[in-house]
Every structure is written in C-alpha cells, then in structure tokens.
Amino acid sequence: MDMRLLRLSEVLALVRLGKTTLYQLVKDGDFPAPIKISRRATAWRSEDVSNWVKTREATR
C-alpha cells in the first residue's frame, strides 16, 4: 500500500484538471477530499487519487 501524500500541485499534474475544477469535484463528492496535515496544509492520499484515476479509466 502506497502511503505517500500528494500536495495540490502534484494532484493537479496527475489528474490534469484545474484547481477550481478539482475543488468543485471534491465539493460534489466526485473526488477524494484532502486531509489536513498541519494547521495550514492539506494533502491527498496517493492511493485515493490512484483509485480515482483507475475508476475514470474503467469508464472510458
């Protein structure tokens, strides 16, 4: 299991979406929500992002 945490710039590069679109998907429940890693920082679990990408590939 990959326990790596991805920052926003890494997630955007992986999923090829804009920041506004990504946060709208999170708000709508269509993309994994980030976790707080400090008072002012958030990150996404790489496993969650990978699973989201695989789901998208399966629906193509």
Helices and strands as residue ranges (DSSP letters): E 5-6, H 8-15, H 19-28, E 35-36, E 42-45, H 46-58
